């Protein structure tokens, strides 16, 4: 080996140190570039970058055109019979408004207002029209939930016989007439009862028919409501008669208030069924064969002082102190 081919301290392949330096510089530059790119990404897009496109608005449900289209032709009904009523809340809640009741209106609009292409309640049966109302109102509480089984529904009386969504005279509940005149339209005999000398003050609106009756149906006779304690509706006002008592008067619990009283109106004070109290009591308290009800004592000889039973039996609806209802 000659001096030319090998010198002490010389690196074999003398170009390798220079190549290594270049590789080191390239690695540094590449790292710097990557670092700058990461900082740019973390600081957000440049001001000149375009904003992402907003998501496309969902298309309207098929067949619906919106209440504004209805307003174009039916402006008077829209302003006086829809916009000012509780049904306008349908639009506020993001629903269809007019078309929630009348159905999709696209075919009606495209047909130039063809009445045959929209749901018209005057062409529906009573049951069909009521079913549309109940689609919403039957789910909002217990007030209307029993209507399909009510006496009104069984006698072909529907929602639109008492309510008018567009032409109501009473804003509350959209009634066609105020109570009791609305009820008198069918229940004429009851009107005569409220004209008796002693009556509940329905005519002067101190009490309403619907305070005692639920026109949409109930689980007891005469569509009567129940008090909060599931007792008779009378105890909602006459709370002192509600009980429970230690000594109960059986007719009050078994037959109810109407065993002695006429609820709408009577010719006798306290709405009693007969004009003399003792005659009312003797309907039950008369000794007969196999009658479990105790008769009157032998000294109750129906002299004048014994005729007003409640002068002594003052707590006749029930007592917590005396089994004979003396106090």
Secondary structure, 3 states (H helix, E strand, C coil): CCCCCCCCCCCCCCCHHHHHHHHHHHHHHHHHHHHHHHHHHHCCCCCCCCCCCCCCCCCCCCCCCCHHHHHHHCHHHHHHHCCCCHHHHHHHCCCCCHHHHHCCCHHHHHCCCCHHHCCCHHHCCHHHHHHHHHHHHCCCCCCCCCHHHCHHHHCCCCHHHCECCCCCCECHHHECCCCCHHHHCCCHHHHHHCCCCEECCCCCCCCCHHHHECCCCCCCHHHECECCCCCEHHHHCCHHHCCCCCEECHHHHHCCHHHCECCCEECCHHHECCCCHHHHHHCCCCCCCCCCCCCCCCCCCCCHHHHCHHHCCCCCCEECCCCCCCC
